Each structure stands twice: as structure tokens, then as C-alpha cells.
Amino acid sequence: MQLGFKATTFEIAAIEFSVSAKYYIQAADTFLEDDEKRPSFLKVALEAYWFQGRSLKDVLPLIARIREAIPKMMLIWKTCASSKERDFTLKQALSFGEKCEQAVYGGRLTLSDIVKPMSIVSRSFEFDILLTVEIYHSRKKQINGQPTPSTSS
């Protein structure tokens, strides 16, 4: 994740956040289903998705994995030294997912929309400025009919 924050362009940041998400998901999958680190690592992968700018098509299934992991983890790890902070961050992810799912079902969002919590958007001021500039240039190219990294494959 740190390499994503240190990136000098949106493209490089997106690659670094993608790599981070991949590795956190792989790491989560190495833990037993009832291990407290499993949902926590999935939550960090979710944050990487948000910073990368992944759409709800990718974000919501990852939130579903977190939702599925929590009851198994709670059987053993309901109360431990880190449970208060862990539970707070996991509840934030679940709440975000529920709101987005309701908005999709209500027609206010689509699965191709990119949605992030405000805490993610404002977490790194420099990265936000970089992201805003990159989005502006990307949209300007789309309006002018020029291919962009997301439209040309």
C-alpha cells in the first residue's frame, strides 16, 4: 500500500494498489476461516480497491467475503485485545457495502460506478489531488474521443 501512496502518477498508484490488494487477499486466504486476521486482511484489500478506484462490481464481492468471514472469526475471537478497533473498521466496511447495495438495487448506482467512503477520499490530500487531476485529464480525453488507459485494452 505504501508504494501506492508514494506513486507519482495515478497509473502507477493504481498498479501498486492492485498488487497490494492481490497480496492481502492471498494472505487472508492462508489463514484458517476462524482466524481473526482473515477478515482484517480482506478489509485492507478493500481499502486498496478503494484507493485503486475499483468499481462496485469488484468491491461488493470483497465486502461479501468480509461479511462471510466475520461470524466464523467471532466464534473464537469475539473479545481480544484488538477487538474494539477491528470490529469498528469491519462494521464500517459492512455498512458501506449495505448502503451501496441498497443504492444499486434502488437504481441510484450501478455496478460499474466507483464509490469510496469519504475517509478514503480524504485520507491522503496529495494523493487526492493527483487522483483528481488524473480523472480530469482522463475525462477530457474521453470527451475528445481519445483512448484512455481504462477505455483502451
DRENPA-3360 file (N, C-alpha, C; in nm, 2 decimals, always signed):
BEGIN
1 = MQLGFKAT = +0.08/-0.12/+0.00/+0.00/+0.00/+0.00/+0.09/+0.13/+0.00 ~ +0.20/+0.12/+0.07/+0.28/+0.24/+0.08/+0.33/+0.28/-0.05 ~ +0.36/+0.19/-0.14/+0.41/+0.22/-0.27/+0.30/+0.29/-0.35 ~ +0.18/+0.26/-0.33/+0.07/+0.33/-0.40/+0.06/+0.47/-0.35 ~ +0.08/+0.50/-0.22/+0.08/+0.64/-0.17/+0.20/+0.72/-0.22 ~ +0.31/+0.65/-0.25/+0.43/+0.72/-0.29/+0.43/+0.74/-0.44 ~ +0.34/+0.68/-0.51/+0.34/+0.69/-0.66/+0.33/+0.83/-0.71 ~ +0.39/+0.86/-0.82/+0.38/+1.00/-0.88/+0.27/+1.02/-0.98;
9 = TFEIAAIE = +0.21/+0.91/-1.03/+0.10/+0.92/-1.12/-0.01/+0.82/-1.08 ~ -0.13/+0.85/-1.13/-0.24/+0.77/-1.09/-0.22/+0.63/-1.15 ~ -0.17/+0.61/-1.27/-0.15/+0.48/-1.32/-0.05/+0.39/-1.24 ~ +0.05/+0.45/-1.19/+0.15/+0.38/-1.11/+0.08/+0.35/-0.97 ~ +0.01/+0.44/-0.92/-0.06/+0.42/-0.79/-0.16/+0.30/-0.80 ~ -0.24/+0.31/-0.91/-0.34/+0.20/-0.94/-0.27/+0.06/-0.95 ~ -0.16/+0.06/-1.01/-0.09/-0.07/-1.02/-0.04/-0.12/-0.88 ~ +0.01/-0.03/-0.80/+0.06/-0.06/-0.67/-0.05/-0.10/-0.58;
17 = FSVSAKYY = -0.16/-0.03/-0.58/-0.28/-0.07/-0.50/-0.34/-0.20/-0.55 ~ -0.33/-0.23/-0.68/-0.38/-0.36/-0.73/-0.29/-0.47/-0.68 ~ -0.16/-0.45/-0.68/-0.07/-0.56/-0.63/-0.09/-0.58/-0.48 ~ -0.11/-0.47/-0.40/-0.14/-0.48/-0.26/-0.27/-0.56/-0.23 ~ -0.37/-0.52/-0.30/-0.50/-0.59/-0.29/-0.48/-0.74/-0.31 ~ -0.41/-0.77/-0.42/-0.39/-0.92/-0.46/-0.32/-0.99/-0.34 ~ -0.21/-0.93/-0.29/-0.14/-0.99/-0.19/-0.21/-1.00/-0.05 ~ -0.29/-0.90/-0.02/-0.37/-0.91/+0.10/-0.48/-1.02/+0.09;
25 = IQAADTFL = -0.54/-1.03/-0.02/-0.64/-1.14/-0.04/-0.57/-1.27/-0.03 ~ -0.46/-1.29/-0.10/-0.38/-1.42/-0.09/-0.35/-1.44/+0.06 ~ -0.30/-1.34/+0.13/-0.26/-1.36/+0.27/-0.39/-1.40/+0.35 ~ -0.50/-1.34/+0.33/-0.62/-1.37/+0.40/-0.66/-1.51/+0.38 ~ -0.64/-1.56/+0.26/-0.68/-1.70/+0.22/-0.58/-1.80/+0.29 ~ -0.47/-1.76/+0.34/-0.38/-1.85/+0.40/-0.42/-1.88/+0.55 ~ -0.50/-1.79/+0.61/-0.55/-1.81/+0.74/-0.67/-1.90/+0.75 ~ -0.68/-1.97/+0.86/-0.80/-2.06/+0.88/-0.92/-1.97/+0.88;
33 = EDDEKRPS = -1.04/-2.03/+0.84/-1.16/-1.95/+0.83/-1.20/-1.88/+0.96 ~ -1.16/-1.93/+1.08/-1.20/-1.87/+1.20/-1.09/-1.78/+1.26 ~ -0.98/-1.75/+1.18/-0.88/-1.67/+1.23/-0.92/-1.52/+1.22 ~ -0.88/-1.44/+1.33/-0.92/-1.30/+1.33/-0.86/-1.22/+1.22 ~ -0.74/-1.27/+1.17/-0.67/-1.19/+1.06/-0.74/-1.20/+0.93 ~ -0.81/-1.31/+0.91/-0.88/-1.33/+0.77/-0.96/-1.21/+0.73 ~ -1.07/-1.17/+0.81/-1.15/-1.05/+0.77/-1.07/-0.92/+0.77 ~ -0.97/-0.91/+0.86/-0.90/-0.79/+0.87/-0.81/-0.77/+0.75;
41 = FLKVALEA = -0.75/-0.88/+0.70/-0.67/-0.87/+0.57/-0.76/-0.84/+0.45 ~ -0.88/-0.90/+0.45/-0.97/-0.87/+0.34/-1.01/-0.72/+0.35 ~ -1.02/-0.66/+0.47/-1.06/-0.52/+0.48/-0.95/-0.43/+0.42 ~ -0.82/-0.47/+0.45/-0.71/-0.39/+0.39/-0.71/-0.40/+0.24 ~ -0.74/-0.52/+0.19/-0.75/-0.54/+0.04/-0.86/-0.45/-0.01 ~ -0.97/-0.44/+0.06/-1.08/-0.35/+0.02/-1.04/-0.20/+0.02 ~ -0.96/-0.16/+0.11/-0.90/-0.03/+0.11/-0.82/-0.01/-0.01 ~ -0.74/-0.11/-0.05/-0.66/-0.10/-0.17/-0.75/-0.08/-0.29;
49 = YWFQGRSL = -0.86/-0.16/-0.30/-0.95/-0.15/-0.41/-1.01/+0.00/-0.41 ~ -1.04/+0.05/-0.30/-1.09/+0.19/-0.30/-0.99/+0.29/-0.35 ~ -0.87/+0.28/-0.30/-0.76/+0.37/-0.35/-0.73/+0.35/-0.50 ~ -0.74/+0.23/-0.54/-0.72/+0.20/-0.68/-0.83/+0.25/-0.77 ~ -0.95/+0.27/-0.72/-1.06/+0.31/-0.80/-1.14/+0.20/-0.86 ~ -1.15/+0.09/-0.79/-1.22/-0.03/-0.85/-1.37/+0.00/-0.84 ~ -1.44/-0.06/-0.93/-1.59/-0.04/-0.93/-1.66/-0.13/-0.83 ~ -1.79/-0.10/-0.81/-1.87/-0.18/-0.72/-1.87/-0.33/-0.76;
57 = KDVLPLIA = -1.86/-0.35/-0.89/-1.85/-0.49/-0.94/-1.75/-0.57/-0.87 ~ -1.64/-0.51/-0.84/-1.53/-0.58/-0.76/-1.54/-0.56/-0.61 ~ -1.58/-0.44/-0.57/-1.58/-0.40/-0.43/-1.69/-0.48/-0.35 ~ -1.81/-0.50/-0.41/-1.91/-0.56/-0.33/-1.89/-0.71/-0.31 ~ -1.83/-0.79/-0.40/-1.80/-0.93/-0.37/-1.69/-0.94/-0.26 ~ -1.60/-0.84/-0.25/-1.50/-0.85/-0.15/-1.56/-0.82/-0.01 ~ -1.65/-0.72/-0.01/-1.73/-0.70/+0.11/-1.81/-0.82/+0.15 ~ -1.86/-0.89/+0.06/-1.94/-1.01/+0.09/-1.85/-1.12/+0.15;
65 = RIREAIPK = -1.72/-1.12/+0.11/-1.63/-1.22/+0.17/-1.60/-1.18/+0.31 ~ -1.59/-1.05/+0.34/-1.57/-1.00/+0.48/-1.69/-1.04/+0.56 ~ -1.81/-1.01/+0.51/-1.93/-1.04/+0.58/-1.94/-1.19/+0.61 ~ -1.90/-1.28/+0.52/-1.90/-1.42/+0.54/-1.79/-1.47/+0.65 ~ -1.68/-1.39/+0.65/-1.57/-1.43/+0.74/-1.60/-1.39/+0.89 ~ -1.67/-1.29/+0.91/-1.69/-1.24/+1.04/-1.75/-1.34/+1.14 ~ -1.86/-1.40/+1.11/-1.93/-1.49/+1.21/-1.83/-1.61/+1.25 ~ -1.76/-1.66/+1.15/-1.66/-1.77/+1.18/-1.55/-1.72/+1.28;
73 = MMLIWKTC = -1.50/-1.60/+1.25/-1.40/-1.54/+1.33/-1.45/-1.51/+1.47 ~ -1.57/-1.47/+1.48/-1.63/-1.43/+1.61/-1.65/-1.54/+1.71 ~ -1.66/-1.67/+1.66/-1.67/-1.78/+1.74/-1.56/-1.79/+1.84 ~ -1.44/-1.75/+1.80/-1.32/-1.76/+1.88/-1.27/-1.63/+1.93 ~ -1.27/-1.53/+1.84/-1.21/-1.40/+1.86/-1.30/-1.29/+1.90 ~ -1.42/-1.32/+1.95/-1.52/-1.21/+1.98/-1.46/-1.10/+2.07 ~ -1.39/-1.14/+2.18/-1.32/-1.05/+2.26/-1.17/-1.08/+2.27 ~ -1.10/-0.98/+2.23/-0.95/-0.99/+2.24/-0.90/-0.85/+2.25;
81 = ASSKERDF = -0.77/-0.83/+2.26/-0.71/-0.70/+2.28/-0.74/-0.60/+2.17 ~ -0.75/-0.66/+2.04/-0.78/-0.57/+1.93/-0.92/-0.57/+1.88 ~ -1.01/-0.63/+1.95/-1.15/-0.65/+1.90/-1.22/-0.52/+1.88 ~ -1.20/-0.42/+1.97/-1.28/-0.29/+1.96/-1.24/-0.22/+1.82 ~ -1.11/-0.20/+1.80/-1.07/-0.14/+1.67/-1.11/-0.22/+1.55 ~ -1.08/-0.35/+1.56/-1.11/-0.44/+1.45/-1.26/-0.44/+1.42 ~ -1.35/-0.45/+1.52/-1.49/-0.45/+1.49/-1.54/-0.32/+1.43 ~ -1.48/-0.21/+1.48/-1.52/-0.08/+1.42/-1.49/-0.07/+1.27;
89 = TLKQALSF = -1.37/-0.11/+1.23/-1.33/-0.10/+1.09/-1.41/-0.20/+1.01 ~ -1.44/-0.32/+1.06/-1.51/-0.41/+0.98/-1.66/-0.37/+0.97 ~ -1.71/-0.31/+1.07/-1.85/-0.26/+1.06/-1.86/-0.14/+0.96 ~ -1.76/-0.06/+0.96/-1.76/+0.05/+0.85/-1.77/-0.01/+0.71 ~ -1.69/-0.12/+0.69/-1.69/-0.18/+0.56/-1.83/-0.24/+0.53 ~ -1.88/-0.31/+0.62/-2.02/-0.37/+0.60/-2.12/-0.27/+0.58 ~ -2.12/-0.16/+0.66/-2.22/-0.05/+0.64/-2.20/+0.01/+0.50 ~ -2.08/+0.04/+0.46/-2.06/+0.09/+0.33/-2.12/+0.00/+0.22;
97 = GEKCEQAV = -2.09/-0.13/+0.24/-2.14/-0.23/+0.14/-2.30/-0.23/+0.14 ~ -2.36/-0.23/+0.25/-2.50/-0.23/+0.26/-2.56/-0.10/+0.19 ~ -2.50/+0.01/+0.22/-2.55/+0.14/+0.15/-2.54/+0.13/+0.00 ~ -2.43/+0.08/-0.04/-2.40/+0.07/-0.19/-2.50/-0.03/-0.25 ~ -2.52/-0.15/-0.18/-2.61/-0.25/-0.24/-2.75/-0.19/-0.25 ~ -2.80/-0.12/-0.15/-2.93/-0.06/-0.15/-2.94/+0.04/-0.26 ~ -2.83/+0.12/-0.28/-2.83/+0.22/-0.39/-2.83/+0.15/-0.53 ~ -2.76/+0.04/-0.54/-2.77/-0.04/-0.67/-2.91/-0.09/-0.69;
105 = YGGRLTLS = -2.96/-0.15/-0.59/-3.10/-0.21/-0.61/-3.20/-0.10/-0.63 ~ -3.18/+0.02/-0.58/-3.27/+0.13/-0.59/-3.25/+0.21/-0.72 ~ -3.15/+0.17/-0.80/-3.12/+0.23/-0.93/-3.04/+0.36/-0.92 ~ -2.99/+0.40/-0.80/-2.91/+0.52/-0.78/-2.77/+0.50/-0.82 ~ -2.72/+0.38/-0.81/-2.58/+0.34/-0.85/-2.59/+0.22/-0.94 ~ -2.48/+0.20/-1.02/-2.47/+0.08/-1.10/-2.34/+0.01/-1.05 ~ -2.33/-0.12/-1.09/-2.21/-0.19/-1.05/-2.08/-0.14/-1.12 ~ -2.09/-0.06/-1.22/-1.98/+0.00/-1.29/-1.93/+0.13/-1.22;
113 = DIVKPMSI = -2.01/+0.18/-1.13/-1.98/+0.30/-1.06/-1.86/+0.28/-0.96 ~ -1.78/+0.38/-0.95/-1.67/+0.38/-0.85/-1.71/+0.46/-0.73 ~ -1.72/+0.40/-0.62/-1.77/+0.47/-0.50/-1.67/+0.44/-0.38 ~ -1.64/+0.54/-0.31/-1.55/+0.53/-0.20/-1.60/+0.60/-0.07 ~ -1.57/+0.55/+0.05/-1.60/+0.63/+0.17/-1.52/+0.76/+0.17 ~ -1.58/+0.86/+0.23/-1.51/+0.99/+0.24/-1.38/+0.98/+0.31 ~ -1.37/+0.89/+0.41/-1.25/+0.87/+0.48/-1.13/+0.83/+0.39 ~ -1.17/+0.75/+0.29/-1.07/+0.71/+0.19/-1.03/+0.82/+0.10;
121 = VSRSFEFD = -1.13/+0.90/+0.06/-1.11/+1.01/-0.04/-1.02/+1.11/+0.03 ~ -1.04/+1.14/+0.16/-0.97/+1.25/+0.22/-0.85/+1.20/+0.30 ~ -0.82/+1.07/+0.29/-0.71/+1.02/+0.38/-0.57/+1.08/+0.34 ~ -0.55/+1.09/+0.21/-0.42/+1.14/+0.17/-0.44/+1.26/+0.07 ~ -0.42/+1.38/+0.12/-0.45/+1.50/+0.05/-0.38/+1.51/-0.08 ~ -0.25/+1.48/-0.08/-0.17/+1.48/-0.21/-0.22/+1.38/-0.30 ~ -0.25/+1.26/-0.26/-0.30/+1.15/-0.35/-0.43/+1.20/-0.41 ~ -0.52/+1.26/-0.33/-0.65/+1.31/-0.38/-0.63/+1.41/-0.49;
129 = ILLTVEIY = -0.53/+1.50/-0.47/-0.51/+1.60/-0.58/-0.46/+1.53/-0.70 ~ -0.37/+1.44/-0.69/-0.32/+1.36/-0.80/-0.43/+1.29/-0.87 ~ -0.52/+1.22/-0.79/-0.63/+1.15/-0.85/-0.72/+1.24/-0.92 ~ -0.75/+1.35/-0.86/-0.85/+1.45/-0.93/-0.79/+1.50/-1.06 ~ -0.66/+1.53/-1.06/-0.60/+1.57/-1.19/-0.60/+1.46/-1.29 ~ -0.57/+1.34/-1.25/-0.57/+1.23/-1.35/-0.72/+1.20/-1.40 ~ -0.82/+1.21/-1.31/-0.95/+1.19/-1.36/-0.99/+1.30/-1.45 ~ -0.96/+1.42/-1.42/-0.99/+1.53/-1.51/-0.93/+1.51/-1.65;
137 = HSRKKQIN = -0.80/+1.47/-1.66/-0.74/+1.45/-1.79/-0.80/+1.33/-1.86 ~ -0.83/+1.23/-1.78/-0.89/+1.11/-1.84/-1.03/+1.14/-1.90 ~ -1.11/+1.22/-1.83/-1.24/+1.26/-1.88/-1.23/+1.35/-2.00 ~ -1.13/+1.44/-2.00/-1.11/+1.53/-2.11/-1.08/+1.46/-2.23 ~ -0.99/+1.35/-2.22/-0.96/+1.27/-2.33/-1.08/+1.19/-2.39 ~ -1.16/+1.14/-2.30/-1.28/+1.07/-2.34/-1.38/+1.16/-2.42 ~ -1.39/+1.28/-2.37/-1.48/+1.38/-2.44/-1.42/+1.41/-2.58 ~ -1.29/+1.42/-2.59/-1.23/+1.45/-2.72/-1.22/+1.32/-2.80;
145 = GQPTPSTS = -1.26/+1.21/-2.75/-1.26/+1.08/-2.83/-1.12/+1.02/-2.83 ~ -1.03/+1.06/-2.74/-0.90/+0.99/-2.74/-0.91/+0.87/-2.64 ~ -0.84/+0.76/-2.68/-0.84/+0.65/-2.58/-0.77/+0.68/-2.45 ~ -0.82/+0.62/-2.35/-0.76/+0.63/-2.21/-0.72/+0.49/-2.17 ~ -0.64/+0.48/-2.06/-0.60/+0.35/-2.01/-0.72/+0.26/-1.98 ~ -0.83/+0.32/-1.93/-0.94/+0.24/-1.89/-1.03/+0.21/-2.01 ~ -1.02/+0.28/-2.12/-1.11/+0.26/-2.24/-1.04/+0.18/-2.35 ~ -0.91/+0.18/-2.34/-0.83/+0.11/-2.45/-0.77/-0.01/-2.39;
153 = S = -0.80/-0.13/-2.44/-0.75/-0.25/-2.39/-0.71/-0.34/-2.51;
% end
